[in-house]
Amino acid sequence: MTNVIDGTELGPVGQEIVYENDRVRVWHIRLEPGERQPLHRHDHPYLVVAIEGAKNVVQTVDGTRIDADEPTGGVVYRDPGAVHMLTNVGDTTYLARLVELK
C-alpha cells in the first residue's frame, strides 16, 4: 500500500489517534475556520461523528468538490477507498471523531 498518489504524499486520516484496538481506530479531527486537512486515503469503512459541526467541503483527488455540511451531533457512514482532503469553509470550529472499522 502506497502513501503517495501522483507524486503527492498522503497525510493521516486525522490529527491524532485517541483509541485503537483490533476492531476499530478512532481519530480526533479539529479544523478551525479556513483550515484544511491534508490529502489522505481511507483504507477502511468509517463513521464520522460531528462533536461540533461546521460547513465543510470535500475535494477528491480527481478535483471533484462536494459540499459536506456536518451538523453538531450528526453521524455519517462512508465506504473505504476515498482519497480526498477536507476544508472547513464555515465560520465555526469543526470537531469530530472518525471511527475506522477494521
DSSP file (Angstrom, degrees, kcal/mol; ACC not computed):
  #  RESIDUE AA STRUCTURE BP1 BP2  ACC     N-H-->O    O-->H-N    N-H-->O    O-->H-N    TCO  KAPPA ALPHA  PHI   PSI    X-CA   Y-CA   Z-CA
    1    1 A M              0   0    0      0, 0.0     2,-0.3     0, 0.0     0, 0.0   0.000 360.0 360.0 360.0 127.8    0.0    0.0    0.0
    2    2 A T        -     0   0    0      2,-0.1     3,-0.0     1,-0.1     0, 0.0  -0.637 360.0-157.4 -95.8 150.1    1.5    3.3   -1.0
    3    3 A N  S    S+     0   0    0     -2,-0.3     7,-3.6    37,-0.0     2,-0.4   0.090  76.6  76.4-107.6  20.0    1.3    6.6    0.8
    4    4 A V  E     -A    9   0A   0      5,-0.3     2,-0.4     3,-0.0     5,-0.2  -0.998  55.3-174.7-132.1 134.1    1.9    8.6   -2.4
    5    5 A I  E >  S-A    8   0A   0      3,-2.6     3,-2.3    -2,-0.4    -2,-0.0  -0.991  76.1 -17.7-129.8 124.1   -0.5    9.3   -5.2
    6    6 A D  T 3  S-     0   0    0     -2,-0.4    -1,-0.1     1,-0.3     3,-0.1   0.860 129.4 -51.0  50.1  41.4    0.6   11.1   -8.4
    7    7 A G  T 3  S+     0   0    0      1,-0.2     2,-0.5     0, 0.0    -1,-0.3   0.436 114.1 118.8  80.9  -1.0    3.7   12.4   -6.6
    8    8 A T  E <   -A    5   0A   0     -3,-2.3    -3,-2.6     0, 0.0     2,-0.3  -0.877  62.4-132.8-102.9 123.9    1.8   13.7   -3.6
    9    9 A E  E     -A    4   0A   0     -2,-0.5    -5,-0.3    -5,-0.2     2,-0.2  -0.561  24.6-128.2 -73.2 134.1    2.5   12.3   -0.2
   10   10 A L        -     0   0    0     -7,-3.6    30,-0.2    -2,-0.3    -1,-0.1  -0.588  17.7-142.4 -85.1 144.8   -0.7   11.4    1.7
   11   11 A G        -     0   0    0     28,-3.7    30,-0.5    -2,-0.2    -1,-0.1  -0.312  32.9 -77.3 -91.8-179.7   -1.4   12.7    5.2
   12   12 A P        -     0   0    0      0, 0.0    -1,-0.2     0, 0.0     3,-0.0  -0.323  38.0-113.2 -75.2 163.7   -3.0   10.9    8.1
   13   13 A V  S    S-     0   0    0     28,-0.1     2,-0.2    -2,-0.1    27,-0.1   0.830  95.1  -3.8 -65.6 -34.4   -6.8   10.5    8.3
   14   14 A G  S    S-     0   0    0     15,-0.1    15,-0.2    12,-0.0     3,-0.1  -0.795  79.1 -96.2-144.9-173.7   -6.9   12.7   11.4
   15   15 A Q  S    S+     0   0    0     13,-2.2     2,-0.3     1,-0.3    14,-0.2   0.794  99.7   6.8 -82.5 -28.7   -4.6   14.7   13.7
   16   16 A E  E     -B   28   0B   0     12,-1.1    12,-3.0    -4,-0.0     2,-0.6  -0.988  64.4-125.0-156.7 140.1   -4.4   12.1   16.5
   17   17 A I  E     +B   27   0B   0     -2,-0.3    10,-0.3    10,-0.2     3,-0.1  -0.808  27.3 178.1 -85.3 121.2   -5.4    8.5   17.2
   18   18 A V  E     +     0   0B   0      8,-2.8     2,-0.3    -2,-0.6     9,-0.2   0.590  66.9   8.7-101.4 -13.9   -7.4    8.6   20.5
   19   19 A Y  E     +B   26   0B   0      7,-1.2     7,-3.4     2,-0.0    -1,-0.3  -0.937  63.5 171.3-163.0 142.3   -8.3    5.0   20.7
   20   20 A E  E     +B   25   0B   0     -2,-0.3     2,-0.2     5,-0.2     5,-0.2  -0.964   7.2 152.0-155.6 140.0   -7.4    1.8   18.9
   21   21 A N        -     0   0    0      3,-2.5    -2,-0.0    -2,-0.3     0, 0.0  -0.756  64.5 -72.9-143.2-164.8   -7.9   -2.0   19.2
   22   22 A D  S    S+     0   0    0     -2,-0.2     3,-0.1     1,-0.2    -2,-0.0   0.588 129.2  37.0 -74.3  -7.7   -8.0   -4.9   16.8
   23   23 A R  S    S+     0   0    0      1,-0.3    79,-2.9    78,-0.1     2,-0.3   0.702 120.0  21.7-113.3 -28.8  -11.5   -3.8   15.5
   24   24 A V  E     - C   0 101B   0     77,-0.2    -3,-2.5    78,-0.2     2,-0.4  -0.951  48.5-158.6-140.6 157.9  -11.6    0.0   15.4
   25   25 A R  E     -BC  20 100B   0     75,-1.6    75,-3.2    -2,-0.3     2,-0.5  -0.987  16.9-155.7-134.0 129.2   -9.3    3.0   15.3
   26   26 A V  E     -BC  19  99B   0     -7,-3.4    -8,-2.8    -2,-0.4    -7,-1.2  -0.925   8.5-163.5-113.1 122.9  -10.7    6.4   16.5
   27   27 A W  E     -BC  17  98B   0     71,-3.0    71,-2.0    -2,-0.5     2,-0.5  -0.783  14.5-136.0-103.8 145.9   -9.2    9.6   15.1
   28   28 A H  E     -BC  16  97B   0    -12,-3.0   -13,-2.2    -2,-0.3   -12,-1.1  -0.871  24.1-173.3 -94.2 131.1   -9.5   13.2   16.6
   29   29 A I  E     + C   0  96B   0     67,-2.4    67,-2.8    -2,-0.5     2,-0.4  -0.996   9.7 169.6-129.6 128.6  -10.2   15.8   13.9
   30   30 A R  E     + C   0  95B   0     -2,-0.4     2,-0.4    65,-0.2    65,-0.2  -0.980   3.7 177.5-138.9 124.7  -10.3   19.5   14.6
   31   31 A L  E     - C   0  94B   0     63,-2.5    63,-3.1    -2,-0.4     3,-0.1  -0.986  17.2-148.0-129.4 123.1  -10.3   22.2   11.9
   32   32 A E    >   -     0   0    0     -2,-0.4     3,-2.7    61,-0.2    56,-0.3  -0.423  51.8 -67.3 -76.2 161.7  -10.6   25.9   12.5
   33   33 A P  T 3  S+     0   0    0      0, 0.0    56,-0.2     0, 0.0    -1,-0.2  -0.281 127.2  12.6 -52.4 129.7  -12.4   28.1   10.0
   34   34 A G  T 3  S+     0   0    0     54,-3.0     2,-0.2     1,-0.3    55,-0.1   0.286  97.9 130.4  85.4 -10.2  -10.4   28.1    6.8
   35   35 A E    <   -     0   0    0     -3,-2.7    53,-2.4    53,-0.1     2,-0.4  -0.505  43.6-150.9 -81.2 147.0   -8.2   25.2    7.9
   36   36 A R  E     -F   87   0C   0     51,-0.2    51,-0.2    -2,-0.2    -4,-0.1  -0.947   9.9-138.0-122.2 137.3   -7.6   22.2    5.6
   37   37 A Q  E     -F   86   0C   0     49,-3.5    49,-0.6    -2,-0.4     3,-0.1  -0.739  40.5-106.3 -84.0 138.8   -6.9   18.6    6.4
   38   38 A P  E     -     0   0C   0      0, 0.0    48,-0.2     0, 0.0    46,-0.1  -0.146  45.1 -76.4 -66.6 163.3   -4.2   17.2    4.0
   39   39 A L  E     +     0   0C   0    -30,-0.2   -28,-3.7    46,-0.1     2,-0.3  -0.369  67.7 163.4 -56.3 130.8   -4.9   14.8    1.2
   40   40 A H  E     -F   84   0C   0     44,-2.4    44,-2.1   -30,-0.2     2,-0.4  -0.943  32.2-125.3-149.3 166.0   -5.5   11.4    2.7
   41   41 A R  E     -F   83   0C   0    -30,-0.5     2,-0.7    -2,-0.3    42,-0.2  -0.934  11.3-140.6-121.0 141.7   -6.9    7.9    1.9
   42   42 A H        +     0   0    0     40,-2.6    39,-3.9    -2,-0.4    40,-0.2  -0.888  21.4 174.2-101.0 108.6   -9.5    5.9    3.7
   43   43 A D        +     0   0    0     -2,-0.7    -1,-0.1    37,-0.2    36,-0.0   0.549  66.5  45.9 -89.2  -9.7   -8.5    2.2    3.7
   44   44 A H  S    S-     0   0    0     35,-0.1    37,-0.1    36,-0.0    58,-0.1  -0.917  93.9 -97.1-129.1 154.1  -11.3    1.1    6.0
   45   45 A P        -     0   0    0      0, 0.0    56,-3.1     0, 0.0     2,-0.3  -0.400  55.2-174.5 -61.6 152.7  -15.1    1.8    6.2
   46   46 A Y  E     -ED  78 100B   0     32,-2.4    32,-2.8    54,-0.2     2,-0.4  -0.988  29.7-138.7-153.9 159.4  -15.7    4.6    8.7
   47   47 A L  E     -ED  77  99B   0     52,-2.1    52,-3.0    -2,-0.3     2,-0.5  -0.932  15.3-152.5-114.2 142.3  -18.1    6.7   10.7
   48   48 A V  E     -ED  76  98B   0     28,-2.6    28,-2.1    -2,-0.4     2,-0.6  -0.983   7.3-166.6-114.9 125.8  -17.7   10.4   11.3
   49   49 A V  E     -ED  75  97B   0     48,-2.9    48,-2.1    -2,-0.5     2,-0.8  -0.952  14.0-144.9-112.4 113.6  -19.3   11.8   14.5
   50   50 A A  E     + D   0  96B   0     24,-2.6    23,-3.3    -2,-0.6     3,-0.3  -0.689  22.3 174.9 -82.7 110.6  -19.5   15.6   14.5
   51   51 A I  E    S+     0   0B   0     44,-2.0     2,-0.4    -2,-0.8    45,-0.2   0.884  85.9  16.0 -80.0 -42.7  -19.0   16.8   18.0
   52   52 A E  E    S- D   0  95B   0     43,-2.4    43,-2.2    -3,-0.1    -1,-0.4  -0.947  94.1-141.6-128.8 110.0  -19.0   20.5   16.9
   53   53 A G        +     0   0    0     -2,-0.4     2,-0.3    -3,-0.3    19,-0.1  -0.165  24.6 170.2 -72.4 163.3  -20.4   20.7   13.4
   54   54 A A  E     -G   70   0C   0     16,-1.4    16,-2.7    14,-0.2     2,-0.8  -0.963  43.0 -90.4-159.3 170.3  -19.3   23.0   10.6
   55   55 A K  E     +G   69   0C   0     -2,-0.3    34,-1.8    14,-0.2    35,-1.1  -0.847  55.8 177.5 -91.6 112.3  -19.7   23.8    6.9
   56   56 A N  E     -GH  68  88C   0     12,-0.9    12,-3.2    -2,-0.8     2,-0.4  -0.759  24.1-149.5-116.8 160.2  -17.1   21.6    5.2
   57   57 A V  E     -GH  67  87C   0     30,-2.4    30,-2.5    -2,-0.3     2,-0.5  -1.000   8.7-152.5-128.7 131.5  -16.0   20.9    1.6
   58   58 A V  E     -GH  66  86C   0      8,-3.0     8,-3.1    -2,-0.4     2,-0.5  -0.884   8.3-166.4 -99.3 130.8  -14.5   17.6    0.5
   59   59 A Q  E     -GH  65  85C   0     26,-2.5    26,-2.0    -2,-0.5     6,-0.2  -0.974  13.8-145.0-118.7 119.2  -12.2   17.8   -2.5
   60   60 A T  E >   - H   0  84C   0      4,-2.6     3,-2.3    -2,-0.5    24,-0.3  -0.274  28.6-103.2 -79.1 165.9  -11.4   14.5   -4.1
   61   61 A V  T 3  S+     0   0    0     22,-2.2    23,-0.1     1,-0.3    -1,-0.1   0.766 123.1  54.8 -60.6 -26.2   -8.1   13.5   -5.7
   62   62 A D  T 3  S-     0   0    0     21,-0.3    -1,-0.3     2,-0.1    22,-0.1   0.375 124.9-101.4 -90.4   5.9   -9.6   14.0   -9.1
   63   63 A G    <   +     0   0    0     -3,-2.3     2,-0.2     1,-0.3    -2,-0.1   0.412  69.9 149.0  95.6  -2.4  -10.7   17.5   -8.3
   64   64 A T        -     0   0    0     -5,-0.1    -4,-2.6     1,-0.0     2,-0.5  -0.465  36.2-146.7 -67.1 134.5  -14.4   16.9   -7.5
   65   65 A R  E     -G   59   0C   0     -6,-0.2     2,-0.5    -2,-0.2    -6,-0.2  -0.910  15.7-174.3-107.4 128.7  -15.8   19.3   -4.9
   66   66 A I  E     -G   58   0C   0     -8,-3.1    -8,-3.0    -2,-0.5     2,-0.3  -0.982  22.9-132.8-126.3 121.2  -18.5   18.0   -2.6
   67   67 A D  E     -G   57   0C   0     -2,-0.5   -10,-0.2   -10,-0.2     2,-0.2  -0.571  25.5-176.1 -69.6 131.0  -20.3   20.3   -0.1
   68   68 A A  E     -G   56   0C   0    -12,-3.2   -12,-0.9    -2,-0.3     2,-0.4  -0.601   4.1-176.1-134.3  71.5  -20.3   18.4    3.3
   69   69 A D  E     -G   55   0C   0     -2,-0.2   -14,-0.2   -14,-0.2   -16,-0.0  -0.555   8.6-166.9 -67.0 126.6  -22.3   20.3    5.9
   70   70 A E  E     -G   54   0C   0    -16,-2.7   -16,-1.4    -2,-0.4     3,-0.1  -0.908   6.5-151.2-122.2 103.0  -21.9   18.4    9.1
   71   71 A P    >   -     0   0    0      0, 0.0     3,-2.5     0, 0.0   -21,-0.3  -0.354  35.8 -86.2 -71.7 151.7  -24.3   19.4   11.9
   72   72 A T  T 3  S+     0   0    0      1,-0.3   -21,-0.2   -19,-0.1   -20,-0.1  -0.351 118.5  17.7 -55.0 129.8  -23.4   19.1   15.5
   73   73 A G  T 3  S+     0   0    0    -23,-3.3    -1,-0.3     1,-0.3   -22,-0.1   0.321  94.2 139.9  87.3  -7.5  -24.3   15.5   16.6
   74   74 A G    <   -     0   0    0     -3,-2.5   -24,-2.6   -24,-0.2     2,-0.4  -0.344  37.0-156.8 -70.6 150.6  -24.5   14.3   13.1
   75   75 A V  E     -E   49   0B   0    -26,-0.2     2,-0.4    -3,-0.1   -26,-0.2  -0.997   9.2-174.2-129.7 133.1  -23.2   10.8   12.1
   76   76 A V  E     -E   48   0B   0    -28,-2.1   -28,-2.6    -2,-0.4     2,-0.4  -0.987  12.0-150.7-129.3 136.5  -22.1    9.8    8.6
   77   77 A Y  E     -E   47   0B   0     -2,-0.4     2,-0.4   -30,-0.2   -30,-0.2  -0.875  17.3-176.1-103.1 139.9  -21.0    6.4    7.3
   78   78 A R  E     -E   46   0B   0    -32,-2.8   -32,-2.4    -2,-0.4    -2,-0.0  -0.997  22.6-125.2-136.3 142.3  -18.6    6.1    4.4
   79   79 A D    >   -     0   0    0     -2,-0.4     3,-0.5   -34,-0.2   -35,-0.1  -0.405  39.8 -97.3 -75.5 159.3  -17.2    3.2    2.4
   80   80 A P  T 3  S+     0   0    0      0, 0.0   -37,-0.2     0, 0.0    -1,-0.1  -0.216  92.3  62.9 -72.3 167.3  -13.4    2.8    2.1
   81   81 A G  T 3   +     0   0    0    -39,-3.9   -38,-0.1     1,-0.3     2,-0.1   0.165  61.6 136.8 108.4 -16.5  -11.4    3.9   -0.9
   82   82 A A    <   -     0   0    0     -3,-0.5   -40,-2.6   -40,-0.2     2,-0.5  -0.382  32.5-167.5 -68.1 138.8  -11.8    7.7   -0.8
   83   83 A V  E     +F   41   0C   0    -42,-0.2   -22,-2.2    -2,-0.1     2,-0.3  -0.976  38.1 117.8-122.9 114.1   -8.8    9.9   -1.4
   84   84 A H  E     -FH  40  60C   0    -44,-2.1   -44,-2.4    -2,-0.5     2,-0.3  -0.940  53.0-120.2-159.7 175.4   -9.6   13.5   -0.6
   85   85 A M  E     - H   0  59C   0    -26,-2.0   -26,-2.5    -2,-0.3     2,-0.4  -0.933  22.0-139.8-127.2 158.1   -9.0   16.5    1.6
   86   86 A L  E     -FH  37  58C   0    -49,-0.6   -49,-3.5    -2,-0.3     2,-0.4  -0.964  14.4-170.6-122.3 132.2  -11.4   18.3    3.9
   87   87 A T  E     -FH  36  57C   0    -30,-2.5   -30,-2.4    -2,-0.4     2,-1.0  -0.983  22.0-136.4-124.1 133.2  -11.7   22.1    4.3
   88   88 A N  E     + H   0  56C   0    -53,-2.4   -54,-3.0    -2,-0.4   -32,-0.2  -0.784  28.9 170.7 -84.6 105.2  -13.7   23.9    6.9
   89   89 A V        +     0   0    0    -34,-1.8   -33,-0.2    -2,-1.0    -1,-0.2   0.370  50.3  86.7 -97.6   3.4  -15.3   26.7    4.8
   90   90 A G  S    S-     0   0    0    -35,-1.1   -56,-0.2     2,-0.2     4,-0.1  -0.067  86.4-111.7 -89.5-166.7  -17.6   27.9    7.6
   91   91 A D  S    S+     0   0    0    -58,-0.1     2,-0.3     2,-0.1   -37,-0.0   0.151  89.1  75.9-116.4  17.2  -17.1   30.3   10.5
   92   92 A T  S    S-     0   0    0    -37,-0.1    -2,-0.2   -60,-0.1     2,-0.2  -0.901  87.9 -98.1-124.2 156.5  -17.1   27.8   13.4
   93   93 A T        -     0   0    0     -2,-0.3     2,-0.5   -61,-0.1   -61,-0.2  -0.518  33.9-140.2 -70.3 136.9  -14.6   25.2   14.6
   94   94 A Y  E     +C   31   0B   0    -63,-3.1   -63,-2.5    -2,-0.2     2,-0.4  -0.893  24.0 176.1-100.7 126.8  -15.1   21.7   13.3
   95   95 A L  E     +CD  30  52B   0    -43,-2.2   -43,-2.4    -2,-0.5   -44,-2.0  -0.996  11.6 154.4-133.0 126.6  -14.5   18.9   15.9
   96   96 A A  E     -CD  29  50B   0    -67,-2.8   -67,-2.4    -2,-0.4     2,-0.4  -0.953  38.0-133.9-147.0 163.2  -15.2   15.3   15.1
   97   97 A R  E     -CD  28  49B   0    -48,-2.1   -48,-2.9    -2,-0.3     2,-0.6  -0.994  20.2-158.1-116.6 128.4  -14.3   11.7   15.9
   98   98 A L  E     -CD  27  48B   0    -71,-2.0   -71,-3.0    -2,-0.4     2,-0.7  -0.944   5.4-159.4-109.2 121.7  -13.7    9.4   12.9
   99   99 A V  E     -CD  26  47B   0    -52,-3.0   -52,-2.1    -2,-0.6     2,-0.4  -0.881   2.7-158.4-108.0 107.8  -14.1    5.7   13.7
  100  100 A E  E     -CD  25  46B   0    -75,-3.2   -75,-1.6    -2,-0.7     2,-0.7  -0.698   9.8-143.9 -83.3 134.2  -12.4    3.4   11.2
  101  101 A L  E      C   24   0B   0    -56,-3.1   -77,-0.2    -2,-0.4   -78,-0.1  -0.886 360.0 360.0-100.5 113.4  -13.9   -0.2   11.2
  102  102 A K              0   0    0    -79,-2.9   -78,-0.2    -2,-0.7    -1,-0.1   0.476 360.0 360.0 -80.6 360.0  -11.0   -2.6   10.7
